[in-house]
Amino acid sequence: MIEKQSINGKEVWLKVDAHPMQRDNPNIIPREYFTATYYTEDPNGGPIHGEVVTDETGEPKLFESPVAAMSFARSRMEGENGRQR
């Protein structure tokens, strides 16, 4: 899922990807995690490099819902754009 948003007056694209988890017991949840990537150019127009949201160790940050991934990515972008001023 890719969503175009305006953050601090700039257009950005936030992409959320699902990552299914293979579990020995299928009743263990969550059954999938989500990651977020943000772009400063439309990623639908070709091979554009985005910035993956990472955790404190530099690994892709995993979220339990697409809404949490999108919200965190937006908050991170708002903070980064605010620091550039």
Order of alpha helices (4+ residues) and beta strands (2+ residues): beta-beta-beta-beta-alpha
